[in-house]
């Protein structure tokens, strides 16, 4: 009996402890909730002012910088670099000499080809002279002699042309007017490989920002449309652009139905030694824009069953509003008891 009483007492004490713990937790939670509302009531919240200015609805697409006229130049064979005539960032005209390989060996090959050509030409002239009165009476042996002399000269002509071409290809020239954006090797005497790009040149007038828009997005894009471009490498800068081309057919080889969109940079020149072909970023297409609109940050808009509303000043006063254009960060207020400069809170 005593054991039973002791067990019963232990159980009661356990329940009392658990009940006490539960009461303490409830009190703590209650205090925290009350403190939260007191803090909110006392003004511990973010505030902002209703502002007036420009707001735009945007479509944001990722893309990269490309150029219609962009060449990566390399030599057709390996060799020792003999001369470099340009530097990075330099503007060049079409056919400007850029750099040259050592041509000592190649020049000798051309001289040998030239000597062989003279020899074979002289031999053919002698054969023609020997057979000048036998145009219609050549026997098979004479035909063979003449054909061999003609063929030998033809072969040396081809070798001479090849040697001339090889010598010409020892010099890199600008294929069009543009800016030298990269030079891989600039020290004469270095051995360069035919597989290495030596000079990159870009025509600045053909640079654009390229994006791919799917079939639901391309319908909102048109030529002449304003675009704001932000490059990943320069996130604090904005470049202004304009839609220059919208593809009529989907891009071949892409998964899904995607259309090419070219955005031309306008109004601001940039340093081509800093801004590189292939750099990525975001293009913000301005779908609609208002220049004299009331707007607030998106996170200050609340909603309930009666509609969208704002909290005014330091109290809990609700003001119901209608909204209009919505950008990435802001939303337009088009009606309601709201004026520029009014303080609202979240």
C-alpha positions as CSV (number, residue, x, y, z in Angstrom):
1,X,0.0,0.0,0.0
2,X,2.8,2.4,0.9
3,X,4.5,1.6,-2.4
4,X,1.3,2.4,-4.2
5,X,0.9,5.7,-2.4
6,X,4.5,6.6,-3.2
7,X,4.0,5.8,-6.9
8,X,0.8,7.8,-6.9
9,X,2.6,10.8,-5.3
10,X,5.4,10.5,-7.8
11,X,3.0,10.6,-10.7
12,X,1.2,13.6,-9.3
13,X,4.6,15.5,-8.8
14,X,5.5,14.6,-12.4
15,X,2.3,16.0,-13.7
16,X,2.7,19.1,-11.6
17,X,6.2,19.6,-13.0
18,X,5.0,19.2,-16.6
19,X,2.1,21.5,-16.0
20,X,4.4,24.1,-14.5
21,X,6.7,23.8,-17.5
22,X,3.8,24.2,-19.9
23,X,2.6,27.2,-18.0
24,X,6.0,28.8,-18.1
25,X,6.3,28.2,-21.9
26,X,2.8,29.7,-22.5
27,X,3.8,32.8,-20.4
28,X,7.1,33.2,-22.3
29,X,5.4,32.9,-25.7
30,X,2.7,35.3,-24.5
31,X,5.3,37.8,-23.4
32,X,7.2,37.5,-26.7
33,X,4.0,38.1,-28.7
34,X,3.0,41.0,-26.5
35,X,6.5,42.4,-26.8
36,X,6.4,42.0,-30.6
37,X,3.3,44.1,-30.9
38,X,4.5,46.6,-28.4
39,X,7.7,47.0,-30.4
40,X,5.8,47.3,-33.6
41,X,3.5,49.9,-32.0
42,X,6.4,51.8,-30.7
43,X,7.8,52.2,-34.2
44,X,10.3,49.4,-34.7
45,X,9.5,48.9,-38.3
46,X,10.8,50.1,-41.7
47,X,9.3,53.2,-43.2
48,X,9.5,54.9,-46.5
49,X,7.9,57.8,-48.4
50,X,5.6,57.7,-51.4
51,X,7.7,59.0,-54.3
52,X,6.9,60.4,-57.7
53,X,9.0,59.7,-60.8
54,X,9.5,57.2,-63.5
55,X,8.5,53.5,-63.2
56,X,8.8,50.9,-65.8
57,X,7.4,47.4,-66.4
58,X,10.3,45.2,-67.5
59,X,11.1,41.9,-69.1
60,X,14.5,40.6,-68.0
61,X,16.5,38.2,-70.1
62,X,20.0,36.9,-69.8
63,X,22.4,37.2,-72.7
64,X,26.0,38.0,-73.8
65,X,28.1,40.5,-75.8
66,X,28.8,39.4,-79.3
67,X,29.9,41.1,-82.6
68,X,29.0,40.5,-86.2
69,X,32.6,41.4,-87.1
70,X,34.9,39.7,-84.7
71,X,38.1,37.8,-85.8
72,X,40.5,35.6,-83.9
73,X,43.6,35.6,-86.1
74,X,46.3,32.9,-86.1
75,X,49.1,31.9,-88.3
76,X,48.6,28.8,-90.6
77,X,51.8,27.3,-89.4
78,X,54.1,27.6,-86.3
79,X,57.2,29.7,-86.3
80,X,59.3,32.3,-84.5
81,X,57.7,35.7,-84.0
82,X,59.8,38.4,-85.7
83,X,57.7,41.6,-85.5
84,X,54.7,43.0,-83.7
85,X,53.3,46.3,-85.0
86,X,50.2,47.0,-82.9
87,X,49.2,47.1,-79.3
88,X,45.9,46.3,-77.4
89,X,43.3,49.0,-77.7
90,X,44.8,50.4,-80.9
91,X,42.4,51.2,-83.8
92,X,43.5,49.8,-87.1
93,X,42.4,50.1,-90.7
94,X,41.6,47.2,-93.1
95,X,44.7,45.4,-94.3
96,X,46.9,46.9,-91.6
97,X,50.0,44.7,-90.8
98,X,49.6,43.4,-87.3
99,X,52.5,40.9,-86.7
100,X,54.9,38.7,-88.7
101,X,56.8,35.5,-88.3
102,X,60.5,35.1,-89.2
103,X,60.6,34.5,-93.0
104,X,64.3,33.5,-93.5
105,X,63.5,29.9,-94.3
106,X,60.3,30.7,-96.2
107,X,62.1,33.3,-98.3
108,X,64.7,30.8,-99.3
109,X,61.9,28.3,-100.3
110,X,60.5,31.0,-102.6
111,X,63.9,31.6,-104.2
112,X,64.3,27.9,-104.8
113,X,60.9,27.7,-106.4
114,X,61.7,30.7,-108.5
115,X,65.0,29.1,-109.7
116,X,63.3,25.8,-110.5
117,X,60.6,27.7,-112.5
118,X,63.2,29.4,-114.6
119,X,65.0,26.1,-115.3
120,X,61.8,24.3,-116.2
121,X,60.6,27.2,-118.4
122,X,64.0,27.2,-120.3
123,X,63.7,23.4,-120.8
124,X,60.2,23.7,-122.2
125,X,61.3,26.6,-124.5
126,X,64.1,24.4,-125.9
127,X,61.6,21.5,-126.5
128,X,59.2,23.8,-128.3
129,X,62.1,25.1,-130.4
130,X,63.1,21.5,-131.3
131,X,59.6,20.6,-132.3
132,X,58.6,23.9,-133.9
133,X,58.2,22.4,-137.4
134,X,56.5,19.2,-136.2
135,X,53.1,20.5,-134.9
136,X,51.3,18.0,-137.1
137,X,53.9,15.3,-137.4
138,X,55.0,14.6,-133.8
139,X,55.6,10.9,-133.1
140,X,54.8,9.3,-129.7
141,X,58.3,9.9,-128.4
142,X,58.2,13.6,-129.3
143,X,54.7,14.0,-127.7
144,X,56.0,12.3,-124.5
145,X,59.0,14.7,-124.4
146,X,56.9,17.8,-124.9
147,X,54.3,16.7,-122.4
148,X,56.9,15.9,-119.8
149,X,58.5,19.4,-120.2
150,X,55.1,21.1,-119.9
151,X,54.2,19.1,-116.9
152,X,57.5,19.8,-115.1
153,X,56.9,23.5,-115.7
154,X,53.4,23.3,-114.4
155,X,54.6,21.6,-111.2
156,X,57.2,24.3,-110.6
157,X,54.6,27.0,-111.2
158,X,52.3,25.5,-108.5
159,X,55.3,25.2,-106.1
160,X,56.2,28.8,-106.8
161,X,52.6,29.9,-106.1
162,X,52.6,27.9,-102.9
163,X,55.9,29.4,-101.7
164,X,54.5,32.9,-102.4
165,X,51.3,32.1,-100.4
166,X,53.4,30.7,-97.5
167,X,55.5,33.9,-97.4
168,X,52.4,36.1,-97.5
169,X,50.7,34.1,-94.7
170,X,53.7,34.8,-92.4
171,X,52.1,38.3,-91.8
172,X,48.8,38.8,-90.1
173,X,46.7,41.6,-91.4
174,X,43.5,43.2,-90.2
175,X,40.6,41.8,-92.2
176,X,38.5,44.9,-91.5
177,X,38.8,48.2,-89.7
178,X,38.4,47.8,-86.0
179,X,40.0,47.7,-82.6
180,X,42.7,45.3,-81.4
181,X,41.2,43.8,-78.3
182,X,43.8,41.1,-77.5
183,X,47.4,40.1,-78.3
184,X,48.6,36.7,-77.1
185,X,52.4,37.2,-77.8
186,X,54.1,40.6,-78.1
187,X,57.8,39.8,-77.8
188,X,59.8,39.1,-81.0
189,X,61.8,35.9,-80.7
190,X,59.0,33.8,-79.1
191,X,58.0,30.6,-80.8
192,X,54.3,30.6,-81.5
193,X,52.0,27.7,-82.5
194,X,49.6,27.6,-85.4
195,X,46.9,26.5,-83.0
196,X,47.1,29.7,-80.9
197,X,45.1,32.8,-81.5
198,X,47.6,35.7,-81.8
199,X,45.4,38.7,-82.3
200,X,41.7,39.5,-81.7
201,X,40.1,42.4,-83.6
202,X,36.6,43.7,-83.2
203,X,34.6,46.2,-85.2
204,X,32.9,48.4,-82.5
205,X,30.1,49.4,-84.8
206,X,28.9,45.7,-85.0
207,X,28.9,45.0,-81.2
208,X,25.5,44.1,-79.7
209,X,24.0,42.2,-76.8
210,X,22.4,39.0,-77.8
211,X,19.5,37.2,-75.9
212,X,17.2,34.4,-76.7
213,X,13.4,35.0,-76.0
214,X,10.9,32.2,-75.9
215,X,7.6,32.4,-77.7
216,X,5.7,33.9,-74.8
217,X,8.3,36.6,-74.4
218,X,9.2,37.6,-78.0
219,X,5.7,38.9,-78.6
220,X,6.5,41.8,-76.2
221,X,9.7,42.7,-78.0
222,X,9.9,44.9,-81.0
223,X,12.6,46.9,-83.0
224,X,13.4,50.3,-81.5
225,X,12.4,49.2,-78.0
226,X,14.4,50.7,-75.1
227,X,16.6,48.2,-73.2
228,X,18.8,48.7,-70.1
229,X,21.8,46.3,-69.9
230,X,23.7,45.4,-66.7
231,X,26.8,43.2,-67.2
232,X,27.8,40.7,-64.5
233,X,31.3,42.0,-64.5
234,X,30.2,45.6,-64.0
235,X,27.0,45.3,-61.9
236,X,27.1,48.9,-60.8
237,X,27.0,50.3,-64.4
238,X,24.0,50.5,-66.7
239,X,24.3,50.5,-70.5
240,X,21.5,51.8,-72.6
241,X,20.5,49.8,-75.7
242,X,17.8,49.5,-78.3
243,X,16.3,46.4,-80.0
244,X,17.9,46.2,-83.4
245,X,16.7,42.8,-84.6
246,X,14.1,40.2,-83.7
247,X,14.4,36.8,-85.3
248,X,11.5,35.6,-87.5
249,X,12.4,31.9,-87.1
250,X,13.4,29.9,-84.0
251,X,17.1,29.5,-83.3
252,X,18.3,26.1,-84.7
253,X,19.5,23.5,-82.3
254,X,18.0,25.1,-79.2
255,X,15.8,23.2,-76.8
256,X,12.3,24.8,-77.0
257,X,11.2,27.6,-79.2
258,X,13.7,30.4,-78.8
259,X,14.1,33.5,-81.0
260,X,17.3,35.6,-81.4
261,X,17.1,39.2,-80.2
262,X,19.9,41.7,-81.0
263,X,20.2,44.8,-78.8
264,X,22.5,47.6,-80.0
265,X,24.3,49.7,-77.5
266,X,23.5,53.4,-77.9
267,X,24.6,56.7,-76.3
268,X,27.6,55.5,-74.3
269,X,30.9,54.3,-75.5
270,X,32.8,51.7,-73.5
271,X,36.4,50.6,-73.2
272,X,36.9,47.5,-75.5
273,X,40.0,46.5,-73.5
274,X,37.7,46.2,-70.5
275,X,34.4,45.1,-71.9
276,X,35.0,41.8,-73.7
277,X,33.2,39.8,-76.2
278,X,31.4,36.9,-74.4
279,X,30.7,38.8,-71.2
280,X,27.2,38.0,-69.8
281,X,24.6,40.0,-68.1
282,X,20.9,40.9,-68.0
283,X,18.9,42.9,-70.6
284,X,15.9,44.7,-69.1
285,X,13.3,45.3,-71.9
286,X,11.1,48.3,-71.1
287,X,7.6,47.0,-71.9
288,X,5.8,50.1,-70.5
289,X,7.0,53.2,-68.7
290,X,5.4,56.2,-66.9
291,X,7.5,59.2,-66.1
292,X,5.2,61.0,-63.6
293,X,3.8,58.3,-61.4
294,X,3.4,57.7,-57.6
295,X,5.3,54.6,-56.6
296,X,6.4,52.6,-53.5
297,X,8.6,49.6,-52.9
298,X,6.8,46.3,-53.5
299,X,7.3,45.0,-50.0
300,X,5.1,47.8,-48.5
301,X,2.0,46.5,-50.3
302,X,-0.4,44.4,-48.2
303,X,-3.6,42.7,-49.2
304,X,-6.7,41.2,-47.6
305,X,-10.2,40.2,-48.8
306,X,-11.1,43.8,-49.5
307,X,-8.1,44.6,-51.7
308,X,-4.6,46.0,-51.5
309,X,-3.7,48.5,-48.7
310,X,-0.8,50.5,-47.1
311,X,0.0,51.3,-43.5
312,X,0.3,55.0,-42.9
313,X,2.7,56.9,-40.5
314,X,3.4,55.2,-37.2
315,X,-0.1,53.8,-36.6
316,X,-2.1,50.9,-37.9
317,X,-4.2,53.0,-40.3
318,X,-5.0,51.2,-43.4
319,X,-5.4,53.0,-46.7
320,X,-6.8,50.9,-49.6
321,X,-5.2,51.6,-53.0
322,X,-5.3,50.5,-56.6
323,X,-2.0,49.7,-58.2
324,X,-0.7,49.9,-61.8
325,X,2.7,49.2,-63.3
326,X,5.0,46.9,-61.5
327,X,8.8,46.8,-61.9
328,X,11.3,44.5,-60.4
329,X,11.4,46.5,-57.1
330,X,8.6,49.0,-57.2
331,X,4.8,49.3,-57.9
332,X,2.8,52.2,-59.1
333,X,-0.1,53.6,-56.9
334,X,-2.9,54.9,-59.2
335,X,-5.7,55.7,-56.7
336,X,-6.3,56.0,-53.0
337,X,-5.8,58.7,-50.4
338,X,-2.0,58.8,-51.1
339,X,0.2,61.7,-52.0
340,X,3.9,62.2,-52.7
341,X,5.9,62.4,-49.5
342,X,3.4,60.5,-47.2
343,X,5.3,58.1,-44.8
344,X,4.2,54.5,-44.9
345,X,5.5,51.5,-43.0
346,X,5.6,47.7,-43.6
